[in-house]
Every structure is written in C-alpha cells, then in structure tokens.
Amino acid sequence: DACQALNFSHQHGIIHRDVKPANIMISKAGAVKVMDFGIARAPADAGNPVTQTAAVIGTAQYLSPEQARGVKVDARSDVYSLGCV
C-alpha cells in the first residue's frame, strides 16, 4: 500500500514532499504505486523546503505544517500528507 511505498523510499533516504491523491495510483493487478518523485529529496537536501524563487514546494492541501511554514522536512512530513489523503 501507499504506507509501505513511502516507508521504502524513506528507508532509502528519499523524502517525497508532494504526497497527494494524484500521485498515488493502483495498477491493474491492484498494486499501489506512489508516483512523481520529481521534487523528492534526500533528507540532507530536504532542508531547503522552498525553491530559488522562495515558493513553498508541494501541494497546499496536503502540506505538513512544517512544510507550509517553509522549515526543514523529514519523513514525518510525508506521513502527515498521506494522512490528509
């Protein structure tokens, strides 16, 4: 499921940073796939939650509070976003 997919990415040092319904798909075989790791970062790099133009990264409705405030994010931010989904 989506929890297992995010756990796998977190165990491999990747924070998704944009968990939302549009990024969770179900294959014909019924397997859950977390998609679009385009803004994902390793935890060391995830400390910069904004772009060079100072725009917050992610989809507003699913942002964790720390992500919305523009402070450092970690795996817990993805868990919060998944809870919103």
Backbone as CSV, one residue per row, in Angstrom:
resi,resn,N_x,N_y,N_z,CA_x,CA_y,CA_z,C_x,C_y,C_z
1,ASP,0.822,-1.190,0.000,0.000,0.000,0.000,0.870,1.259,0.000
2,ALA,0.242,2.398,0.046,0.982,3.667,-0.014,1.921,3.829,1.176
3,CYS,1.505,3.340,2.345,2.372,3.435,3.532,3.664,2.653,3.319
4,GLN,3.542,1.461,2.775,4.724,0.640,2.520,5.625,1.283,1.475
5,ALA,5.033,1.859,0.452,5.829,2.506,-0.598,6.608,3.687,-0.039
6,LEU,5.957,4.508,0.780,6.663,5.645,1.378,7.719,5.170,2.365
7,ASN,7.402,4.131,3.138,8.391,3.586,4.065,9.629,3.116,3.307
8,PHE,9.419,2.465,2.172,10.539,2.007,1.342,11.400,3.192,0.901
9,SER,10.753,4.252,0.429,11.534,5.415,-0.018,12.255,6.060,1.156
10,HIS,11.610,6.131,2.315,12.249,6.727,3.493,13.442,5.887,3.945
11,GLN,13.311,4.560,3.899,14.429,3.682,4.268,15.612,3.865,3.328
12,HIS,15.336,4.316,2.116,16.397,4.547,1.141,16.792,6.022,1.063
13,GLY,16.360,6.785,2.052,16.815,8.161,2.182,16.126,9.174,1.294
14,ILE,14.901,8.885,0.863,14.191,9.807,-0.028,12.912,10.309,0.641
15,ILE,12.739,11.629,0.662,11.522,12.270,1.145,10.740,12.716,-0.091
16,HIS,9.488,12.288,-0.231,8.687,12.575,-1.427,8.347,14.058,-1.555
17,ARG,7.798,14.654,-0.520,7.452,16.074,-0.407,6.228,16.525,-1.199
18,ASP,5.535,15.617,-1.892,4.313,16.016,-2.601,3.320,14.854,-2.667
19,VAL,3.071,14.233,-1.506,2.113,13.132,-1.447,0.705,13.719,-1.561
20,LYS,-0.038,13.244,-2.558,-1.409,13.708,-2.805,-2.116,12.640,-3.634
21,PRO,-3.440,12.677,-3.722,-4.160,11.631,-4.460,-3.676,11.439,-5.896
22,ALA,-3.338,12.512,-6.576,-2.896,12.402,-7.971,-1.578,11.648,-8.111
23,ASN,-0.835,11.500,-7.009,0.453,10.814,-7.056,0.387,9.396,-6.494
24,ILE,-0.820,8.897,-6.259,-0.998,7.523,-5.790,-1.887,6.805,-6.799
25,MET,-1.335,5.780,-7.425,-2.049,5.044,-8.471,-2.182,3.577,-8.079
26,ILE,-3.157,2.919,-8.664,-3.353,1.487,-8.452,-3.236,0.807,-9.805
27,SER,-2.347,-0.186,-9.882,-2.137,-0.899,-11.143,-3.316,-1.829,-11.418
28,LYS,-3.375,-2.367,-12.631,-4.434,-3.317,-12.991,-4.404,-4.543,-12.089
29,ALA,-3.209,-4.866,-11.588,-3.064,-6.012,-10.693,-3.435,-5.659,-9.252
30,GLY,-3.753,-4.387,-9.004,-4.149,-3.961,-7.668,-3.016,-3.463,-6.794
31,ALA,-1.835,-3.337,-7.364,-0.688,-2.849,-6.591,-0.729,-1.326,-6.491
32,VAL,-0.488,-0.819,-5.295,-0.460,0.629,-5.077,0.918,1.157,-5.456
33,LYS,0.936,2.219,-6.228,2.187,2.839,-6.684,2.188,4.309,-6.291
34,VAL,3.252,4.747,-5.645,3.422,6.170,-5.359,4.245,6.739,-6.500
35,MET,3.708,7.750,-7.152,4.301,8.310,-8.362,4.896,9.694,-8.112
36,ASP,5.531,10.213,-9.132,6.006,11.594,-9.202,6.936,11.976,-8.064
37,PHE,8.139,11.467,-8.134,9.174,11.833,-7.173,9.989,13.012,-7.696
38,GLY,9.366,13.830,-8.542,10.062,14.953,-9.183,10.627,15.982,-8.235
39,ILE,9.981,16.195,-7.077,10.528,17.164,-6.115,11.061,16.460,-4.872
40,ALA,11.181,15.128,-4.946,11.710,14.362,-3.818,13.171,14.728,-3.574
41,ARG,13.592,14.594,-2.326,14.967,14.908,-1.958,15.444,13.961,-0.871
42,ALA,16.749,13.778,-0.798,17.355,13.087,0.328,17.217,13.998,1.542
43,PRO,17.124,13.437,2.755,16.940,14.273,3.944,17.944,15.414,4.068
44,ALA,19.175,15.205,3.692,20.173,16.281,3.779,19.810,17.437,2.855
45,ASP,19.196,17.120,1.716,18.804,18.148,0.749,17.410,18.705,1.030
46,ALA,16.606,17.960,1.791,15.218,18.363,2.043,15.132,19.538,3.009
47,GLY,16.265,19.942,3.555,16.280,21.076,4.462,15.934,22.371,3.773
48,ASN,15.989,22.395,2.455,15.602,23.589,1.715,14.201,23.359,1.164
49,PRO,13.162,23.754,1.925,11.795,23.462,1.521,11.209,24.432,0.510
50,VAL,11.991,25.395,0.076,11.489,26.366,-0.891,12.361,26.357,-2.131
51,THR,11.808,26.843,-3.211,12.556,26.941,-4.456,13.435,28.177,-4.424
52,GLN,14.229,28.358,-5.458,15.091,29.533,-5.537,14.279,30.818,-5.619
53,THR,13.017,30.713,-6.006,12.166,31.905,-6.072,11.340,32.066,-4.800
54,ALA,11.677,31.316,-3.765,11.033,31.367,-2.449,9.596,30.842,-2.452
55,ALA,9.249,29.998,-3.415,7.932,29.368,-3.431,7.996,28.071,-2.627
56,VAL,7.015,27.828,-1.767,6.968,26.593,-0.989,6.707,25.437,-1.940
57,ILE,7.402,24.315,-1.712,7.286,23.140,-2.573,6.195,22.220,-2.041
58,GLY,5.324,21.749,-2.928,4.278,20.808,-2.558,2.908,21.341,-2.941
59,THR,1.885,20.555,-2.631,0.507,20.925,-2.939,-0.163,21.383,-1.650
60,ALA,-0.677,22.593,-1.646,-1.137,23.266,-0.424,-2.057,22.415,0.449
61,GLN,-3.018,21.732,-0.136,-3.996,20.980,0.648,-3.384,19.815,1.417
62,TYR,-2.195,19.380,1.035,-1.591,18.188,1.619,-0.268,18.475,2.323
63,LEU,0.098,19.729,2.472,1.363,20.089,3.113,1.312,19.843,4.616
64,SER,2.405,19.344,5.153,2.531,19.267,6.608,2.723,20.687,7.133
65,PRO,2.431,20.926,8.402,2.612,22.280,8.944,4.031,22.819,8.754
66,GLU,5.035,21.972,8.978,6.420,22.445,8.822,6.744,22.761,7.367
67,GLN,6.181,21.990,6.459,6.406,22.247,5.040,5.735,23.562,4.633
68,ALA,4.544,23.806,5.147,3.827,25.050,4.844,4.554,26.265,5.414
69,ARG,5.220,26.077,6.564,5.969,27.180,7.174,7.316,27.402,6.498
70,GLY,7.726,26.460,5.651,8.994,26.607,4.948,10.202,26.220,5.772
71,VAL,9.999,25.314,6.746,11.124,24.832,7.546,11.489,23.419,7.109
72,LYS,12.558,22.886,7.664,13.079,21.580,7.264,12.024,20.480,7.411
73,VAL,11.949,19.618,6.408,11.014,18.494,6.427,11.771,17.182,6.512
74,ASP,11.066,16.146,6.975,11.633,14.803,7.009,10.510,13.811,6.687
75,ALA,10.742,12.541,6.927,9.772,11.505,6.574,8.411,11.746,7.215
76,ARG,8.393,12.361,8.384,7.120,12.617,9.063,6.219,13.540,8.249
77,SER,6.807,14.398,7.457,6.012,15.285,6.598,5.237,14.479,5.562
78,ASP,5.888,13.461,4.993,5.198,12.587,4.041,4.064,11.828,4.726
79,VAL,4.294,11.372,5.956,3.264,10.642,6.698,2.065,11.555,6.950
80,TYR,2.319,12.798,7.322,1.239,13.767,7.527,0.446,13.944,6.228
81,SER,1.157,14.145,5.131,0.491,14.346,3.840,-0.344,13.135,3.452
82,LEU,0.178,11.943,3.705,-0.580,10.731,3.400,-1.840,10.663,4.256
83,GLY,-1.757,11.097,5.498,-2.939,11.158,6.355,-3.993,12.097,5.797
84,CYS,-3.566,13.174,5.176,-4.506,14.110,4.538,-5.211,13.462,3.353
85,VAL,-4.490,12.598,2.665,-5.071,11.898,1.509,-6.182,10.984,1.989
